Amino acid sequence: MGKLLLAPMEGLADPLLRDLLTRVGGYDGAVTEFVRVSGSLLPLRTFRRIGPELANGSRTSSGTPMAVQLLGSDPACLAENAARLATLRPAGIDLNFGCPAPTVNRHGGGAMLLADPELLCRIASAVRRAVPAEIPFTAKMRLGVDDTEKTLDCARALEAGGIVNLVVHARTKAERYQPPAHWEWVARIREAVRLPVTANGEVWTVDDHARCRAVSGSADVMLGRGAVADPFLARHIRAGLAGESLPPGREADWQALLPLLAEYWLRVQQRVTAPHAPGRLKMWLALLRRTFPAGEALFQAVRTLRGVDEMTRVLRAHGVPLPLPAA
Ligand SMILES: Cc1cc2nc3c(=O)[nH]c(=O)nc-3n(C[C@H](O)[C@H](O)[C@H](O)COP(=O)(O)O)c2cc1C
């Protein structure tokens, strides 16, 4: 059938959204937002904050295994932190070689490392030595910094470093998040290495998933923004692969989503301070509007709001089942 993984998305797929999306279902695994490693040995609480699922056997509340992602550029420091993380028994340890953020890249981390395949190999080898063999050790890369000149060398370097699975976000750093994703490059990487390769990038619909698998040749696919834009995407992909026909229209899905939006809104207010809460929900709605007409209407209704109470009022007026304040 092939695996479906929920992508790491810093600032978007936080523990709360991971919990909701994996509860809707269809995912074989998820990855945390990146944990930034720069120079020091992080306290255990940092890993636990980014991956509270670690306290639950490294599974989301619905039982989906969750790997923890590390981002850094120093082999020894990454290895030391990976060893510490391993004591918390994560379902996997993943290395980030794809982040295009200038603050991360200035320190030589994320996608900038793709300029130096030899360093990639040293990083992966050092972390491999530090992580017990029974914890799956994986990596996620883009195609390169500005071009695809070193793509295959990077993939081979990571394989030589001992990773057991490679997720390929099929774009260069320079391409950031612009469509298209070059799934054909995933196919080229698959020919260059022996390890399993997971395709990632621009899968928004059931049809995209089928085309991504056909072009990349990868059975396993990681869903990023598409998973947030359509919380039912993984489930519909699974149903389609099982030969079930999809329900017509999206109205039933939107109705099923309303209680999840209510839950998210209530829980996000506990997780972040009041001034930040509306922004978090707006980020989710900004993607949901791609899939659901009612999501577009709701997004437009809340986009200029800043206060928690007015957000709650407007959400309620749009059918989000939020409890009324006690009289
Ligand atoms: C808001 C946001 C945050 C992201 N954070 C991470 C991250 O922490 N680690 C990582 O490896 N990739 C991160 N990514 C990249 C995604 O995991 C994924 O590779 C990318 O979005 C392409 O997939 P998509 O087209 O399905 O969204 C992030 C992407 C977005 C949109």
The ligand as an SDF file (V2000), in Angstrom:
LIG
                    3D

 31 33  0  0  0  0  0  0  0  0999 V2000
    5.3760   26.1630    7.7280 C   0  0  0  0  0  0  0  0  0  0  0  0
    6.3420   25.0850    7.3170 C   0  0  0  0  0  0  0  0  0  0  0  0
    7.2860   24.6350    8.2180 C   0  0  0  0  0  0  0  0  0  0  0  0
    8.1780   23.6110    7.8710 C   0  0  0  0  0  0  0  0  0  0  0  0
    9.0440   23.1350    8.8110 N   0  0  0  0  0  0  0  0  0  0  0  0
    9.8420   22.0660    8.5110 C   0  0  0  0  0  0  0  0  0  0  0  0
   10.6580   21.4530    9.5040 C   0  0  0  0  0  0  0  0  0  0  0  0
   10.6570   21.8270   10.6820 O   0  0  0  0  0  0  0  0  0  0  0  0
   11.4530   20.4260    9.1050 N   0  0  0  0  0  0  0  0  0  0  0  0
   11.4730   19.9630    7.8120 C   0  0  0  0  0  0  0  0  0  0  0  0
   12.2050   19.0180    7.4990 O   0  0  0  0  0  0  0  0  0  0  0  0
   10.6820   20.5040    6.8780 N   0  0  0  0  0  0  0  0  0  0  0  0
    9.8560   21.5260    7.1930 C   0  0  0  0  0  0  0  0  0  0  0  0
    9.0250   22.0370    6.2430 N   0  0  0  0  0  0  0  0  0  0  0  0
    8.9700   21.4170    4.9040 C   0  0  0  0  0  0  0  0  0  0  0  0
    7.8750   20.3480    4.8600 C   0  0  0  0  0  0  0  0  0  0  0  0
    8.1700   19.2740    5.7240 O   0  0  0  0  0  0  0  0  0  0  0  0
    7.7280   19.8020    3.4180 C   0  0  0  0  0  0  0  0  0  0  0  0
    8.9570   19.2390    3.0290 O   0  0  0  0  0  0  0  0  0  0  0  0
    7.3680   20.9000    2.4290 C   0  0  0  0  0  0  0  0  0  0  0  0
    6.3090   21.6960    2.9210 O   0  0  0  0  0  0  0  0  0  0  0  0
    6.9840   20.2940    1.0740 C   0  0  0  0  0  0  0  0  0  0  0  0
    5.8430   19.4960    1.1670 O   0  0  0  0  0  0  0  0  0  0  0  0
    4.3970   20.0690    0.7290 P   0  0  0  0  0  0  0  0  0  0  0  0
    4.5440   20.6800   -0.6400 O   0  0  0  0  0  0  0  0  0  0  0  0
    3.5220   18.8470    0.7920 O   0  0  0  0  0  0  0  0  0  0  0  0
    4.0150   21.1200    1.7360 O   0  0  0  0  0  0  0  0  0  0  0  0
    8.1340   23.0550    6.5620 C   0  0  0  0  0  0  0  0  0  0  0  0
    7.1900   23.5310    5.6580 C   0  0  0  0  0  0  0  0  0  0  0  0
    6.2960   24.5150    6.0110 C   0  0  0  0  0  0  0  0  0  0  0  0
    5.2630   24.9830    5.0070 C   0  0  0  0  0  0  0  0  0  0  0  0
  1  2  1  0
  2  3  1  0
  2 30  2  0
  3  4  2  0
  4  5  1  0
  4 28  1  0
  5  6  2  0
  6  7  1  0
  6 13  1  0
  7  8  2  0
  7  9  1  0
  9 10  1  0
 10 11  2  0
 10 12  1  0
 12 13  2  0
 13 14  1  0
 14 15  1  0
 14 28  1  0
 15 16  1  0
 16 17  1  0
 16 18  1  0
 18 19  1  0
 18 20  1  0
 20 21  1  0
 20 22  1  0
 22 23  1  0
 23 24  1  0
 24 25  2  0
 24 26  1  0
 24 27  1  0
 28 29  2  0
 29 30  1  0
 30 31  1  0
M  END
$$$$
